[in-house]
Amino acid sequence: RTTLKDAIAYLNVDVGVSGTQLMAAASPTLSRAVLRATTKVQDPLSDKPLSETWSRKVGTLGSGSDYTVFLDHLGIPSVDLSFSPG
């Protein structure tokens, strides 16, 4: 039986490998964590941290994606990460 009572965040990466341009959106409480994480993950094309190769803009979450139920109905902070064609 799966339970969500101990969930601290939902990470949505269903479009994680469709391009080279990082796109990020998050609940306000997780935006800073996303920015910190990009300093630790290397961009495979440039071999630099992702924080140096993207806009460093973390957008706000909308609706209509997998994270919607976690964020809007269960109150679980969420992050949506994707790579789009550059």
Buried (B, 14 or more C-beta within 10 A) or exposed (E): EEEEEEEEBBBBEEBEEEEBEBBBBBBEEBBEBBBEBBEEEEBEEEEEBBBEBBEEEBEEBEEEBEBBEBBEEEEBBBBBBBBEEE
